[in-house]
């Protein structure tokens, strides 16, 4: 029986207002909903008095002003903390730093970016109806210009580099965060633990509403799976991801992600065992129940699985050569 991941999509947001989640945690939701961001980017404010901000999001002025507006009269932002460098997480850091003078923290700048090879791209446009194309084009046209670019943020470089287990804390001692390095979705992805409340801020590594995309060359399926297994050894009571609701049963939830990925690899291997084929041949059937716009990043995640399976000999490029997104694959 296939693993059923118990996602939660019953998540209401009040854009621009602050949600008081616990004595030390507040959240302000950015109005950037979409197929990749769910209801939007949730920016967290940690602590009282001296405050850390986790993932300020894109440069949407009204959102960043709302983050500042969530502060009390005697509060200041002292730390700007980034889980990873994607355009819906880190670009707002520069805006917030300019306004507050706070230092930025993260693992480092974005990792490897693949060549823009027009001959190594998947194309699913033939599967879109004219009505779908018209609706998606209109949605894109109406977007805030700051939201039209998706993908890596190549401008962010943290003032302070964090490694696994590094800690940062308020000068007045009211909060302490611990870095938990979790590469996979991105090579520079970090989760942040708040030991005082038994909480882990999981960025895009573990989300309550969906599984994460793992897109090569910066994303690595082997790293992602290892980072999931790493969380199994922790005792966090609750996860707060940057998109969507909290996760209240972390260990069981993470195990379902691992089980799902094992099953996905078996599906991929079975598909290419039948006959040589491409990733673009596989995705429409495998992801038929999903928003078709997600087929493009889904192809990236399948490619990440394929690269791992080529590395261990379970798959091979039909006819030889380097394994590319558009290569034809067969069982090894």
C-alpha positions as CSV (number, residue, x, y, z in Angstrom):
1,X,0.0,0.0,0.0
2,X,1.3,3.4,-1.0
3,X,2.3,5.8,1.8
4,X,-0.2,8.5,2.5
5,X,1.4,11.7,3.8
6,X,-0.9,13.5,6.1
7,X,-0.5,17.0,4.7
8,X,-2.6,19.8,6.1
9,X,-4.1,22.5,3.9
10,X,-6.6,23.9,6.3
11,X,-4.6,27.0,6.8
12,X,-6.2,30.4,7.1
13,X,-4.1,33.6,6.9
14,X,-4.7,37.2,7.6
15,X,-2.3,39.0,5.3
16,X,-0.5,42.0,6.9
17,X,-1.5,41.2,10.5
18,X,0.6,39.5,13.1
19,X,-0.3,36.1,14.4
20,X,0.7,35.5,18.0
21,X,1.7,31.8,18.0
22,X,3.4,31.4,21.4
23,X,5.1,33.6,24.0
24,X,8.2,33.7,21.8
25,X,6.9,33.3,18.2
26,X,4.9,35.7,16.0
27,X,4.2,35.3,12.3
28,X,3.4,37.7,9.4
29,X,2.2,36.2,6.1
30,X,3.3,37.7,2.8
31,X,0.6,38.0,0.1
32,X,2.5,35.9,-2.4
33,X,0.4,32.7,-2.7
34,X,1.0,30.4,-5.6
35,X,1.6,26.8,-6.6
36,X,5.1,26.8,-5.0
37,X,4.4,29.0,-2.0
38,X,0.9,27.8,-0.9
39,X,-0.7,30.7,0.9
40,X,2.6,32.7,0.9
41,X,5.8,33.2,2.8
42,X,5.4,33.1,6.6
43,X,8.0,35.4,8.2
44,X,8.7,34.6,11.9
45,X,9.5,37.1,14.6
46,X,11.3,35.3,17.5
47,X,11.5,36.8,21.0
48,X,10.5,39.9,22.7
49,X,12.5,43.1,23.1
50,X,15.5,42.0,20.9
51,X,13.9,40.2,18.0
52,X,15.1,37.8,15.3
53,X,13.4,37.6,12.0
54,X,13.4,34.3,10.1
55,X,12.9,34.5,6.3
56,X,11.8,38.0,5.5
57,X,10.6,36.8,2.1
58,X,10.5,38.7,-1.2
59,X,10.9,42.5,-1.5
60,X,7.2,43.3,-1.1
61,X,7.1,46.6,0.7
62,X,3.7,46.2,2.3
63,X,4.8,42.9,3.8
64,X,8.1,44.1,5.2
65,X,6.4,47.2,6.6
66,X,3.9,44.8,8.3
67,X,6.9,42.9,9.8
68,X,8.2,46.2,11.2
69,X,4.7,47.1,12.4
70,X,4.5,43.9,14.4
71,X,7.1,45.2,16.8
72,X,6.2,46.7,20.1
73,X,7.3,50.2,21.0
74,X,10.4,49.0,22.9
75,X,11.4,46.2,20.4
76,X,14.1,46.1,17.8
77,X,15.2,43.6,15.2
78,X,18.7,42.5,15.9
79,X,19.1,39.4,13.8
80,X,17.9,38.6,10.2
81,X,18.0,34.8,9.8
82,X,17.8,33.0,6.4
83,X,16.9,29.3,5.9
84,X,18.0,29.3,2.3
85,X,18.5,31.5,-0.8
86,X,15.3,31.2,-2.8
87,X,13.4,34.3,-4.1
88,X,10.5,33.8,-1.7
89,X,12.8,33.6,1.4
90,X,15.9,35.8,1.4
91,X,15.6,38.9,-0.9
92,X,13.8,41.0,1.8
93,X,16.9,40.6,4.1
94,X,18.6,43.6,2.4
95,X,15.6,45.8,2.7
96,X,15.1,44.9,6.4
97,X,18.8,45.4,7.1
98,X,18.8,48.8,5.6
99,X,15.8,49.8,7.8
100,X,17.0,48.3,11.0
101,X,20.8,47.9,10.9
102,X,20.4,44.2,12.0
103,X,23.0,41.7,10.9
104,X,22.1,38.8,8.6
105,X,22.8,35.1,9.2
106,X,22.8,32.0,7.0
107,X,24.9,29.2,5.8
108,X,26.3,31.2,2.9
109,X,25.4,32.4,-0.6
110,X,23.5,30.3,-3.1
111,X,25.3,27.2,-4.5
112,X,25.8,25.8,-8.0
113,X,23.5,27.2,-10.8
114,X,23.2,25.0,-13.9
115,X,23.9,26.3,-17.4
116,X,21.0,27.9,-19.2
117,X,20.9,25.2,-21.9
118,X,17.8,25.7,-24.1
119,X,18.3,22.1,-25.4
120,X,18.1,20.6,-21.9
121,X,14.6,21.8,-20.8
122,X,11.4,19.9,-20.4
123,X,8.3,21.3,-22.1
124,X,4.8,20.3,-20.9
125,X,2.9,23.1,-22.7
126,X,1.1,20.7,-25.0
127,X,-0.7,19.3,-21.9
128,X,-2.2,22.7,-21.0
129,X,-5.6,23.6,-22.3
130,X,-6.2,27.0,-23.9
131,X,-8.3,28.0,-20.9
132,X,-5.5,27.0,-18.5
133,X,-2.9,28.9,-20.5
134,X,-5.1,32.0,-20.5
135,X,-5.7,31.8,-16.8
136,X,-2.1,31.2,-15.8
137,X,-0.9,34.0,-18.1
138,X,-3.4,36.4,-16.5
139,X,-2.3,35.4,-13.0
140,X,1.3,36.0,-13.9
141,X,0.5,39.4,-15.5
142,X,-1.2,40.5,-12.3
143,X,1.7,39.6,-10.0
144,X,3.7,42.2,-8.2
145,X,6.9,42.6,-10.2
146,X,8.9,41.4,-7.1
147,X,7.1,38.1,-7.4
148,X,7.6,37.4,-11.1
149,X,11.1,35.9,-10.7
150,X,11.2,32.5,-9.0
151,X,14.3,30.5,-8.2
152,X,17.6,31.2,-6.6
153,X,18.5,34.5,-4.9
154,X,22.1,35.1,-6.1
155,X,22.5,38.4,-4.3
156,X,22.3,37.3,-0.6
157,X,25.6,36.8,1.2
158,X,25.2,36.6,5.0
159,X,27.1,38.9,7.3
160,X,27.6,36.0,9.6
161,X,28.1,32.4,8.3
162,X,26.5,29.6,10.3
163,X,27.5,26.0,10.4
164,X,25.7,23.0,11.9
165,X,25.0,23.4,15.7
166,X,26.1,27.1,15.7
167,X,24.0,29.2,18.0
168,X,22.8,32.8,18.0
169,X,21.0,34.5,20.8
170,X,19.5,37.8,21.9
171,X,21.8,40.0,23.9
172,X,19.2,40.2,26.6
173,X,18.9,36.4,26.7
174,X,15.2,36.1,25.9
175,X,15.8,33.7,23.0
176,X,18.4,31.3,21.6
177,X,18.4,29.7,18.1
178,X,20.5,26.7,17.1
179,X,21.4,26.0,13.4
180,X,20.5,22.6,12.1
181,X,22.2,22.2,8.7
182,X,19.8,20.4,6.3
183,X,21.0,20.5,2.7
184,X,19.0,18.9,-0.1
185,X,16.2,21.3,-1.2
186,X,19.1,23.8,-1.4
187,X,22.8,23.2,-0.6
188,X,22.7,26.0,1.9
189,X,19.5,25.1,3.7
190,X,19.4,25.5,7.5
191,X,16.6,24.8,9.9
192,X,16.6,26.6,13.2
193,X,15.7,25.1,16.6
194,X,14.2,27.2,19.4
195,X,15.0,25.0,22.4
196,X,13.0,27.1,24.9
197,X,9.8,25.9,23.1
198,X,10.9,22.6,21.6
199,X,10.3,24.1,18.1
200,X,12.1,23.7,14.8
201,X,11.7,26.3,12.0
202,X,12.0,24.0,8.9
203,X,12.0,26.5,6.0
204,X,11.3,24.4,2.9
205,X,12.9,21.2,4.2
206,X,9.7,19.9,5.8
207,X,6.5,21.7,5.0
208,X,3.1,20.9,6.4
209,X,1.2,21.3,3.1
210,X,3.3,19.5,0.6
211,X,6.6,17.8,-0.1
212,X,9.7,19.7,-1.1
213,X,11.1,20.2,-4.5
214,X,14.7,19.0,-4.9
215,X,16.2,20.5,-8.1
216,X,19.7,19.8,-9.3
217,X,22.4,21.0,-9.6
218,X,22.1,22.8,-6.3
219,X,19.5,20.4,-4.9
220,X,20.6,16.8,-4.0
221,X,18.3,13.9,-3.4
222,X,21.0,12.0,-1.4
223,X,21.5,15.1,0.8
224,X,17.8,15.7,1.2
225,X,17.2,12.1,2.3
226,X,20.1,12.3,4.7
227,X,18.8,15.5,6.1
228,X,15.4,14.0,6.7
229,X,17.0,11.1,8.5
230,X,18.9,13.6,10.6
231,X,15.6,15.0,11.9
232,X,14.5,11.5,13.1
233,X,17.2,11.7,15.7
234,X,15.9,14.9,17.2
235,X,13.2,15.5,19.8
236,X,11.5,18.7,18.5
237,X,7.9,18.8,19.5
238,X,6.6,20.9,16.6
239,X,7.8,22.2,13.3
240,X,7.0,25.7,11.9
241,X,7.8,25.7,8.1
242,X,8.0,28.9,6.1
243,X,4.9,27.9,4.0
244,X,1.8,26.4,5.5
245,X,0.7,25.2,8.9
246,X,2.7,23.7,11.7
247,X,3.6,20.0,12.0
248,X,2.5,18.6,15.4
249,X,3.7,15.0,14.9
250,X,7.2,15.6,13.5
251,X,8.8,12.1,13.6
252,X,5.9,10.2,12.0
253,X,5.5,13.0,9.4
254,X,9.2,12.9,8.5
255,X,9.2,9.1,8.3
256,X,6.2,9.3,5.8
257,X,8.4,11.6,3.7
258,X,11.2,9.0,3.6
259,X,8.8,6.2,2.9
260,X,7.3,8.2,0.1
261,X,10.7,8.9,-1.5
262,X,11.5,5.1,-1.3
263,X,8.3,4.3,-3.2
264,X,8.9,7.1,-5.7
265,X,12.3,5.6,-6.5
266,X,10.7,2.2,-7.1
267,X,8.2,3.8,-9.4
268,X,10.9,5.6,-11.4
269,X,13.0,2.5,-11.6
270,X,10.0,0.4,-12.8
271,X,9.2,3.0,-15.5
272,X,12.7,2.9,-17.0
273,X,12.9,-0.8,-16.7
274,X,10.0,-1.3,-19.1
275,X,11.8,0.5,-21.9
276,X,14.2,3.4,-22.4
277,X,12.4,6.7,-21.9
278,X,12.8,10.3,-20.7
279,X,11.9,12.1,-17.6
280,X,9.4,14.1,-19.6
281,X,7.7,10.9,-20.6
282,X,7.3,9.9,-17.0
283,X,6.1,13.1,-15.2
284,X,2.6,13.6,-16.7
285,X,1.5,10.2,-15.6
286,X,3.3,10.2,-12.2
287,X,2.0,13.7,-11.3
288,X,-1.4,13.6,-13.1
289,X,-3.2,14.7,-10.0
290,X,-1.1,17.8,-9.5
291,X,-1.3,21.3,-10.8
292,X,0.4,21.1,-14.2
293,X,2.6,24.1,-13.4
294,X,4.2,21.9,-10.7
295,X,5.3,19.4,-13.4
296,X,8.3,21.5,-14.2
297,X,9.8,21.4,-10.6
298,X,8.5,17.8,-10.3
299,X,10.7,17.0,-13.3
300,X,13.6,18.4,-11.3
301,X,12.9,16.2,-8.4
302,X,12.6,13.1,-10.6
303,X,15.9,14.2,-12.1
304,X,17.4,14.3,-8.6
305,X,16.2,10.8,-8.0
306,X,17.6,9.7,-11.4
307,X,21.0,11.2,-10.7
308,X,21.2,9.3,-7.5
309,X,20.2,6.1,-9.2
310,X,22.7,6.6,-12.0
311,X,25.4,7.1,-9.4
312,X,24.7,3.8,-7.7
313,X,24.2,1.9,-11.0
314,X,20.5,1.2,-10.9
315,X,19.9,3.5,-14.0
316,X,22.1,4.4,-17.0
317,X,22.0,6.8,-19.8
318,X,20.8,5.0,-22.9
319,X,23.6,5.2,-25.4
320,X,26.0,6.7,-22.9
321,X,27.0,10.3,-22.1
322,X,26.3,12.6,-19.2
323,X,23.0,12.3,-17.4
324,X,20.9,15.3,-18.3
325,X,17.4,16.4,-17.7
326,X,16.4,15.4,-21.2
327,X,18.5,12.2,-21.5
328,X,17.0,8.9,-22.3
329,X,17.4,6.4,-19.4
330,X,17.2,2.7,-19.0
331,X,17.7,0.3,-16.2
332,X,21.4,-0.2,-15.4
